[in-house]
Amino acid sequence: MILNITEAANHRIKEMMKEEESGDVHLRFGIKGGGCSGLSYAMGFEDEINEELDKTMVLDGIPVVIHNQDIPIIEGTTIDFKQNMMGGGFTIDNPNAIVSCGCGSSFKTATNAGTPDPNC
């Protein structure tokens, strides 16, 4: 499986999707260059899909879109949502990441290092 979404993350994503103005949105998950380690995760809602460049799927009732070039880097990744006394947030567990920064949102893989952000 390309992407796994835990029950807690599923619940939170569905809550957030209900707040979107456009009712026909997909969760877009992928990567972008930057961050302390060279690559960062990108997650948000999108209503436009490029059928030639994107893979679409439905995971436990959530429509998901991933750019084809990101798939090898995020294959097997799990998105979770953790709630604690300080608030809550999404966590990403990517089995392909060989180095992650302290914040957990920046990483690199054995084949993709990206370009680290010098301001981190």
Secondary structure by P-SEA (a helix, b strand, c coil): ccccccaaaaaaaaaaaaacccccccccccccccccccbbbbbbbbcccccccbbbbbcccccccccccccccccbbbbbbbbcccbbbbbbbbcccccccccccccccccccccccccc
